[in-house]
């Protein structure tokens, strides 16, 4: 293994830059030539590979987003696009590729693996929906962004004695909503994994009012319900004053937390170790206190476990 490349694909996540930095500097330490692919798999097709040096990743560990930029490539999903990407990698003499992203990015990495390249995937998605890892890069930062919003909202909610409905990301999973709701003391957490009942939400609000509570915060994962509709429903049923906040892509940005920086650095270093040993077909994960590898098939054939005990606890603590 003499030449490797690194790319970021799919949605950006805080901590991607820290992972890129680790891959680049660990590679140079081991005297490997390291290249960056700009704009994900689109960059392979559009011939956007640049050499990276120590200075290329200076002063980026604290920055959100990705210096390599990212994009979703429909062309790479076709056999013609895949062959074009592989031909460019061969032309540049690149033997191994580190792919930083989520499920779709890993599926692209498996394609490259099948075409003769050694690949390692690093899980980076704020949704935290990749199996066989307790945490994906970016999740901790996104949750803390939501917590910061909840803390600010509570100040005005208390002052005006209002109920606030806050919509967070989570199209298919409620990991962000659950973690932020538990840490932020939300009265109700609406997530895709649990059938939504407006009556139950209203019942919880009424119990709070009866014991003297004058404000409430309700978290809604975008894939579970529409926050505006939830707010309108509460207002209609309880005649309460309700405000709705949709955080949206605010959760993707910002300075990564120390946890995400450390996790990204460890995974970036481990990815280079695996490539040096010619051990491809690996998707990294953090579980049982260590960074470990799983095959892509193990990832694709598994399902992320939902923390039902945390969901039950959040409900108990919100009584």
C-alpha positions as a Python dict, from the first residue, in 0.01 Angstrom:
ca = {
    (1, 'X'): (0, 0, 0),
    (2, 'X'): (163, 321, -118),
    (3, 'X'): (-116, 559, -216),
    (4, 'X'): (-451, 608, -46),
    (5, 'X'): (-736, 855, -80),
    (6, 'X'): (-997, 992, 159),
    (7, 'X'): (-1344, 1122, 76),
    (8, 'X'): (-1652, 1247, 259),
    (9, 'X'): (-1994, 1160, 122),
    (10, 'X'): (-2362, 1217, 198),
    (11, 'X'): (-2476, 1462, 465),
    (12, 'X'): (-2202, 1650, 647),
    (13, 'X'): (-2144, 1593, 1018),
    (14, 'X'): (-1936, 1782, 1277),
    (15, 'X'): (-1612, 1591, 1326),
    (16, 'X'): (-1557, 1494, 962),
    (17, 'X'): (-1263, 1735, 945),
    (18, 'X'): (-1107, 1578, 1252),
    (19, 'X'): (-1131, 1238, 1081),
    (20, 'X'): (-976, 1373, 760),
    (21, 'X'): (-693, 1526, 963),
    (22, 'X'): (-622, 1194, 1138),
    (23, 'X'): (-620, 999, 811),
    (24, 'X'): (-385, 1248, 644),
    (25, 'X'): (-134, 1279, 925),
    (26, 'X'): (-130, 908, 1012),
    (27, 'X'): (-70, 831, 644),
    (28, 'X'): (217, 1077, 617),
    (29, 'X'): (367, 942, 939),
    (30, 'X'): (380, 600, 773),
    (31, 'X'): (522, 752, 451),
    (32, 'X'): (211, 693, 244),
    (33, 'X'): (101, 930, -30),
    (34, 'X'): (-240, 1064, 64),
    (35, 'X'): (-497, 1226, -164),
    (36, 'X'): (-830, 1397, -103),
    (37, 'X'): (-1135, 1337, -321),
    (38, 'X'): (-1346, 1649, -346),
    (39, 'X'): (-1726, 1627, -343),
    (40, 'X'): (-1752, 1259, -260),
    (41, 'X'): (-1817, 1001, -528),
    (42, 'X'): (-1895, 1280, -774),
    (43, 'X'): (-1533, 1384, -740),
    (44, 'X'): (-1416, 1041, -853),
    (45, 'X'): (-1625, 1067, -1166),
    (46, 'X'): (-1534, 1432, -1231),
    (47, 'X'): (-1161, 1375, -1168),
    (48, 'X'): (-1135, 1593, -858),
    (49, 'X'): (-850, 1435, -661),
    (50, 'X'): (-588, 1655, -497),
    (51, 'X'): (-270, 1569, -303),
    (52, 'X'): (-280, 1639, 71),
    (53, 'X'): (9, 1737, 295),
    (54, 'X'): (56, 1808, 666),
    (55, 'X'): (-36, 2171, 614),
    (56, 'X'): (-349, 2079, 419),
    (57, 'X'): (-520, 1975, 741),
    (58, 'X'): (-377, 2239, 975),
    (59, 'X'): (-628, 2426, 1189),
    (60, 'X'): (-932, 2216, 1089),
    (61, 'X'): (-988, 1987, 1389),
    (62, 'X'): (-1228, 2238, 1545),
    (63, 'X'): (-1422, 2317, 1229),
    (64, 'X'): (-1761, 2170, 1137),
    (65, 'X'): (-1848, 2055, 787),
    (66, 'X'): (-1581, 1903, 562),
    (67, 'X'): (-1292, 2072, 383),
    (68, 'X'): (-1325, 1813, 106),
    (69, 'X'): (-1690, 1911, 61),
    (70, 'X'): (-1957, 1652, -1),
    (71, 'X'): (-2227, 1566, -253),
    (72, 'X'): (-2470, 1293, -343),
    (73, 'X'): (-2389, 1125, -675),
    (74, 'X'): (-2660, 961, -884),
    (75, 'X'): (-2403, 886, -1155),
    (76, 'X'): (-2203, 666, -919),
    (77, 'X'): (-2508, 446, -874),
    (78, 'X'): (-2479, 338, -1238),
    (79, 'X'): (-2230, 79, -1371),
    (80, 'X'): (-2092, 339, -1613),
    (81, 'X'): (-2028, 588, -1335),
    (82, 'X'): (-1869, 325, -1113),
    (83, 'X'): (-1631, 212, -1388),
    (84, 'X'): (-1538, 572, -1462),
    (85, 'X'): (-1458, 632, -1095),
    (86, 'X'): (-1253, 312, -1069),
    (87, 'X'): (-1059, 395, -1386),
    (88, 'X'): (-962, 735, -1241),
    (89, 'X'): (-844, 577, -916),
    (90, 'X'): (-631, 330, -1112),
    (91, 'X'): (-493, 611, -1325),
    (92, 'X'): (-382, 794, -1010),
    (93, 'X'): (-229, 476, -867),
    (94, 'X'): (-455, 478, -561),
    (95, 'X'): (-489, 140, -391),
    (96, 'X'): (-692, 218, -77),
    (97, 'X'): (-980, 454, 3),
    (98, 'X'): (-1114, 580, 335),
    (99, 'X'): (-1483, 670, 305),
    (100, 'X'): (-1634, 897, 572),
    (101, 'X'): (-2015, 904, 577),
    (102, 'X'): (-2328, 703, 642),
    (103, 'X'): (-2507, 399, 502),
    (104, 'X'): (-2514, 519, 140),
    (105, 'X'): (-2145, 608, 157),
    (106, 'X'): (-2063, 260, 286),
    (107, 'X'): (-2255, 103, -2),
    (108, 'X'): (-2038, 303, -240),
    (109, 'X'): (-1728, 183, -54),
    (110, 'X'): (-1840, -176, -102),
    (111, 'X'): (-1869, -113, -477),
    (112, 'X'): (-1509, 10, -485),
    (113, 'X'): (-1405, -292, -278),
    (114, 'X'): (-1564, -524, -533),
    (115, 'X'): (-1375, -341, -809),
    (116, 'X'): (-1040, -423, -652),
    (117, 'X'): (-972, -138, -407),
    (118, 'X'): (-908, -176, -35),
    (119, 'X'): (-1167, 38, 148),
    (120, 'X'): (-1247, 131, 507),
    (121, 'X'): (-1563, 315, 612),
    (122, 'X'): (-1583, 564, 899),
    (123, 'X'): (-1939, 627, 1031),
    (124, 'X'): (-2020, 998, 1029),
    (125, 'X'): (-2387, 1092, 1049),
    (126, 'X'): (-2573, 1301, 1305),
    (127, 'X'): (-2866, 1055, 1288),
    (128, 'X'): (-2649, 791, 1462),
    (129, 'X'): (-2829, 521, 1265),
    (130, 'X'): (-2535, 300, 1161),
    (131, 'X'): (-2543, -48, 1322),
    (132, 'X'): (-2253, -197, 1520),
    (133, 'X'): (-2140, 135, 1665),
    (134, 'X'): (-2266, 308, 1976),
    (135, 'X'): (-2182, 648, 1832),
    (136, 'X'): (-2134, 794, 1486),
    (137, 'X'): (-1920, 1102, 1434),
    (138, 'X'): (-2136, 1414, 1462),
    (139, 'X'): (-2413, 1273, 1679),
    (140, 'X'): (-2282, 1411, 2009),
    (141, 'X'): (-2238, 1758, 1861),
    (142, 'X'): (-2587, 1757, 1709),
    (143, 'X'): (-2742, 1655, 2040),
    (144, 'X'): (-2557, 1932, 2220),
    (145, 'X'): (-2682, 2181, 1959),
    (146, 'X'): (-3038, 2075, 2039),
    (147, 'X'): (-2969, 2095, 2413),
    (148, 'X'): (-2840, 2450, 2371),
    (149, 'X'): (-3163, 2541, 2190),
    (150, 'X'): (-3377, 2379, 2460),
    (151, 'X'): (-3193, 2573, 2731),
    (152, 'X'): (-3257, 2903, 2552),
    (153, 'X'): (-3619, 2816, 2479),
    (154, 'X'): (-3687, 2733, 2844),
    (155, 'X'): (-3588, 3086, 2945),
    (156, 'X'): (-3853, 3246, 2726),
    (157, 'X'): (-4102, 2964, 2784),
    (158, 'X'): (-4080, 3027, 3158),
    (159, 'X'): (-4117, 3402, 3115),
    (160, 'X'): (-4428, 3375, 2896),
    (161, 'X'): (-4571, 3052, 3040),
    (162, 'X'): (-4589, 2884, 2701),
    (163, 'X'): (-4553, 2542, 2549),
    (164, 'X'): (-4284, 2502, 2284),
    (165, 'X'): (-4274, 2228, 2021),
    (166, 'X'): (-3922, 2180, 1884),
    (167, 'X'): (-3864, 1977, 1568),
    (168, 'X'): (-3526, 1805, 1531),
    (169, 'X'): (-3372, 1592, 1259),
    (170, 'X'): (-3447, 1222, 1243),
    (171, 'X'): (-3632, 1111, 932),
    (172, 'X'): (-3622, 739, 1011),
    (173, 'X'): (-3488, 727, 1366),
    (174, 'X'): (-3538, 921, 1686),
    (175, 'X'): (-3188, 897, 1834),
    (176, 'X'): (-3130, 1275, 1840),
    (177, 'X'): (-3475, 1346, 1983),
    (178, 'X'): (-3439, 1079, 2251),
    (179, 'X'): (-3092, 1180, 2369),
    (180, 'X'): (-3173, 1552, 2366),
    (181, 'X'): (-3513, 1496, 2526),
    (182, 'X'): (-3365, 1291, 2808),
    (183, 'X'): (-3082, 1537, 2866),
    (184, 'X'): (-3305, 1843, 2827),
    (185, 'X'): (-3598, 1728, 3036),
    (186, 'X'): (-3858, 1737, 2758),
    (187, 'X'): (-4215, 1665, 2866),
    (188, 'X'): (-4285, 1452, 2559),
    (189, 'X'): (-4059, 1295, 2294),
    (190, 'X'): (-4223, 1208, 1961),
    (191, 'X'): (-4014, 966, 1753),
    (192, 'X'): (-4066, 735, 1452),
    (193, 'X'): (-4012, 422, 1662),
    (194, 'X'): (-4326, 483, 1874),
    (195, 'X'): (-4682, 543, 1743),
    (196, 'X'): (-4772, 907, 1792),
    (197, 'X'): (-5069, 999, 2012),
    (198, 'X'): (-5166, 1366, 2036),
    (199, 'X'): (-5407, 1278, 2316),
    (200, 'X'): (-5123, 1132, 2524),
    (201, 'X'): (-4912, 1444, 2468),
    (202, 'X'): (-5203, 1662, 2579),
    (203, 'X'): (-5266, 1439, 2880),
    (204, 'X'): (-4903, 1486, 2991),
    (205, 'X'): (-4934, 1862, 2949),
    (206, 'X'): (-5252, 1870, 3159),
    (207, 'X'): (-5088, 1669, 3438),
    (208, 'X'): (-4812, 1926, 3444),
    (209, 'X'): (-5055, 2216, 3459),
    (210, 'X'): (-5243, 2057, 3749),
    (211, 'X'): (-4925, 2039, 3956),
    (212, 'X'): (-4844, 2402, 3882),
    (213, 'X'): (-4618, 2371, 3578),
    (214, 'X'): (-4640, 2681, 3358),
    (215, 'X'): (-4423, 2589, 3061),
    (216, 'X'): (-4337, 2276, 2864),
    (217, 'X'): (-4102, 2159, 2589),
    (218, 'X'): (-4199, 1888, 2344),
    (219, 'X'): (-3943, 1735, 2106),
    (220, 'X'): (-4051, 1599, 1768),
    (221, 'X'): (-3830, 1398, 1531),
    (222, 'X'): (-3908, 1513, 1177),
    (223, 'X'): (-3995, 1163, 1060),
    (224, 'X'): (-4251, 1105, 1334),
    (225, 'X'): (-4481, 1406, 1297),
    (226, 'X'): (-4504, 1759, 1167),
    (227, 'X'): (-4420, 2000, 1448),
    (228, 'X'): (-4657, 2267, 1319),
    (229, 'X'): (-4946, 2018, 1311),
    (230, 'X'): (-4858, 1902, 1664),
    (231, 'X'): (-4858, 2260, 1787),
    (232, 'X'): (-5191, 2333, 1618),
    (233, 'X'): (-5339, 2015, 1765),
    (234, 'X'): (-5236, 2107, 2119),
    (235, 'X'): (-5375, 2457, 2080),
    (236, 'X'): (-5705, 2320, 1947),
    (237, 'X'): (-5750, 2058, 2219),
    (238, 'X'): (-5620, 2248, 2523),
    (239, 'X'): (-5658, 2613, 2424),
    (240, 'X'): (-5291, 2666, 2516),
    (241, 'X'): (-5055, 2918, 2362),
    (242, 'X'): (-4803, 2717, 2163),
    (243, 'X'): (-4489, 2815, 1972),
    (244, 'X'): (-4310, 2595, 1717),
    (245, 'X'): (-3937, 2593, 1640),
    (246, 'X'): (-3782, 2388, 1357),
    (247, 'X'): (-3407, 2359, 1408),
    (248, 'X'): (-3337, 2202, 1068),
    (249, 'X'): (-2984, 2209, 931),
    (250, 'X'): (-2863, 2411, 1228),
    (251, 'X'): (-2795, 2069, 1382),
    (252, 'X'): (-2544, 1976, 1112),
    (253, 'X'): (-2309, 2268, 1173),
    (254, 'X'): (-2103, 2406, 1456),
    (255, 'X'): (-1780, 2325, 1632),
    (256, 'X'): (-1756, 1951, 1705),
    (257, 'X'): (-1751, 1851, 2070),
    (258, 'X'): (-1440, 1704, 2231),
    (259, 'X'): (-1606, 1362, 2219),
    (260, 'X'): (-1661, 1382, 1843),
    (261, 'X'): (-1306, 1507, 1783),
    (262, 'X'): (-1154, 1221, 1983),
    (263, 'X'): (-1382, 962, 1821),
    (264, 'X'): (-1300, 1094, 1472),
    (265, 'X'): (-927, 1098, 1544),
    (266, 'X'): (-930, 742, 1673),
    (267, 'X'): (-1131, 615, 1379),
    (268, 'X'): (-916, 800, 1126),
    (269, 'X'): (-601, 648, 1273),
    (270, 'X'): (-755, 300, 1282),
    (271, 'X'): (-861, 327, 918),
    (272, 'X'): (-501, 388, 809),
    (273, 'X'): (-381, 96, 1021),
    (274, 'X'): (-624, -136, 844),
    (275, 'X'): (-521, -15, 498),
    (276, 'X'): (-154, -62, 586),
    (277, 'X'): (-237, -423, 672),
    (278, 'X'): (-437, -457, 348),
    (279, 'X'): (-750, -528, 550),
    (280, 'X'): (-1035, -378, 352),
    (281, 'X'): (-1411, -438, 347),
    (282, 'X'): (-1426, -283, 693),
    (283, 'X'): (-1671, -38, 847),
    (284, 'X'): (-1547, 100, 1177),
    (285, 'X'): (-1755, 134, 1491),
    (286, 'X'): (-1716, 229, 1854),
    (287, 'X'): (-1856, -36, 2086),
    (288, 'X'): (-1751, -203, 2409),
    (289, 'X'): (-1515, 89, 2462),
    (290, 'X'): (-1303, 22, 2151),
    (291, 'X'): (-1286, 113, 1783),
    (292, 'X'): (-1362, -211, 1600),
    (293, 'X'): (-1424, -319, 1243),
    (294, 'X'): (-1719, -501, 1087),
    (295, 'X'): (-1766, -612, 729),
    (296, 'X'): (-2000, -408, 512),
    (297, 'X'): (-2234, -706, 491),
    (298, 'X'): (-2255, -720, 870),
    (299, 'X'): (-2353, -354, 869),
    (300, 'X'): (-2611, -387, 591),
    (301, 'X'): (-2767, -698, 746),
    (302, 'X'): (-2796, -547, 1094),
    (303, 'X'): (-3032, -295, 1246),
    (304, 'X'): (-2936, -23, 1488),
    (305, 'X'): (-3069, -103, 1833),
    (306, 'X'): (-3297, 160, 1981),
    (307, 'X'): (-3244, 246, 2348),
    (308, 'X'): (-3587, 157, 2476),
    (309, 'X'): (-3468, 179, 2836),
    (310, 'X'): (-3376, 545, 2781),
    (311, 'X'): (-3715, 614, 2621),
    (312, 'X'): (-3896, 459, 2918),
    (313, 'X'): (-3676, 653, 3160),
    (314, 'X'): (-3744, 981, 2983),
    (315, 'X'): (-4117, 919, 3020),
    (316, 'X'): (-4083, 840, 3390),
    (317, 'X'): (-3873, 1147, 3462),
    (318, 'X'): (-4121, 1372, 3282),
    (319, 'X'): (-4415, 1289, 3509),
}
